[in-house]
Amino acid sequence: MKLLVCCLLAITCCVLANVDKVKRTMKLTEVLKELRELNKSVAHNGMMLNTPTLDIEECCFLSALECFRKMVPSLKAKQKKLQRKVIKNLSPLTFGGVDSCSREERENKVCQGCDSYPMKDSREFVKKLESLLQKPQPCNRSHTKASCVHPEWSIGCHSGPLQQLHSFGGSFTRVD
């Protein structure tokens, strides 16, 4: 009887843990969709923006994301409401669970400043942001090694947050 209760408790915990990951993956999908829509409304007229590269050091994902977030208002978009929504959804609160580092590790890490990133045109800026959102992230240290083996248990581990969406019946288009 105790074994049955323990098994049911373990199954319940796994299901509840996956619900959060599925919600996060769906939010990432929504952000990418909004970003693509925003890109269609941007007047790409050669405007140059500081653009983080994809070879971001460990623990600097959120810092690079914040740089993108600060630059998005500079895009000459026709859909200002959508632009504000993208800015809001690029917040660290949305992506906090994707980063593999603890808060203390991020605070102690010296990441590249926004102004030090190379200037790229608005098309390249949006493309790099989209790629960053799909970039593989290392397994979160709070995950056990075993939890990163099974793909349905490891959304966000070793693969981009959206690359695991397939196991839940969704789809996406990867931009390289």
N, C-alpha and C positions, 0 to 999 in steps of 0.2 A: 504494500500500500504506500509506504514512504517513497519507494522507488518511483512509483507511478506519479505521485505528487511532485517529486523532484523533476521528473521528465517533463511534465506539463508546465511547470514553472520555467524550466529552461527554454522550452518551445515558445512560451509566451514572451519571455525576454528577447529572444531572437526576432520574433515578429515585430515587437514594439521598437526594437533597435532599427529594423529595416524601414519602418514607417517614416522615421525621421530622415533617413537617407533617401527614400523615394521622394519625399516632399522637397528636399534640397535639390535633387536631380531635376524635378519638375520646375522648380524655381529657376535653376540654371537654364533650362530649356526655354523658359519664358523670357529670360533676360536676353538670350541669343536671338530669339525671334524678334524682340523689340529692337535690338541693335541692328539687325538686318533691315527692318522697316525704316529705322532712322537713317541708315546708310543710303537708302533709296531717296530720301528727302533732302540729303545734304548736297549743297552746291559745291562740288569738288573743283575748286578754282585755283589749285596750287597752294592753298594755305598750308603753312608748315607748323607742325606741333611737336613738342617733346614726346617721343614715343619709346616707352620701355622696350627693351629687347626681350627675347624669349629665353635667353640663357641667364635667368634670374637665380641668384644665390639662394641656398636653402634659407628658409625663414623670411624671405623678402617678397613672397607672393602678394600679401596684403598691401605692402608698401607700393609695389608696382601697380596694383589694382587702383590704389588711391591716386597715383599719378595719372592714370588713364581717366579716372573719375574727375579730377581737377581740370583736365583738358577738354572733356566732352562739351562743356558750355561754349568753347571757342569754335566748335563746328558750326558752319553756316547752314543750319537746318530750317526747313520750311515748317516742320511740325514741332513747334516749341513745346507743346504739352507732352509729346512722346519723348522729346529730348530730356525734359525734367524727370520723366518716369525712369528713363535709362540711368540718369545720374543717381536717382534715389535707390534704384535696384543694384547699383554697383557698390553699395555700402559694405563695409567690413562685416556688418551684422548678417548680410545675406551669404557671405562667403567664409565666415569664420570657421565652419566645420571642414572646409576643404583644405585649409592650410595644415601642414604636418607638424607645426611647431607649437609649443606652449606659449602662453602669453609672456612669460618671463624670458623665454628664448628670443622671441620677437623684440622685446624691449631692449635686450642686451646686444642684439645684432645691429651693426651699422650698415644700413642699406643705402644704395645709390639714391641721391636726391633727384627729384623730378627734373630740375634744370640741367642736370648732367647727362640726361639721356639724349641721344641724337635727334635732330630735327628730321621729321619725315612728313610727306604730304598727307592730306586728310584721308585719301584712299588707303595708303599704307598704314596709317594710324588705326583705322577701323579694322583692317585685316589683322593687324598684330593684336588688337584687343580681343577679337574673336578667337584667334589662335590661343591666346593666353587662357581664355575661359575653357578651352578644350585641351589644354596642355596636361600631360600626365603629371599627377602629384604623387609623391611618395606616400607610403602607408602612414597614417597617423600613429604616433607612438602609443596612443591609448588602445589601439587594436592589438590583439595578440597575433602572433605569427600565423596561427591556424585560421584566424578570421580573415586573413588576406589571401587565403588559398582558394576559397569558393567564391566565384564571381558575384553571386547574389548577395554575399555577406560583405562585400568590400567595395561598394560604390565609392569612388573617389580614391581608392588605393591603387597605386601603380598604373592607373589609367585615368584619362581625363574624366571629370565628373559625368560627362555625357556619354562616354564610350560604354558605360555600363547600362545605359537606358534600355538597350536592346533586350536585356534579360527581363524587363518589365513590359515589353510589348510596344515601346515607343520607337521613334526614329529621329535621326538628325542628319545634317549634312556637314561633314568635316571640311574646314577650309585650311589649306596648308600654304 
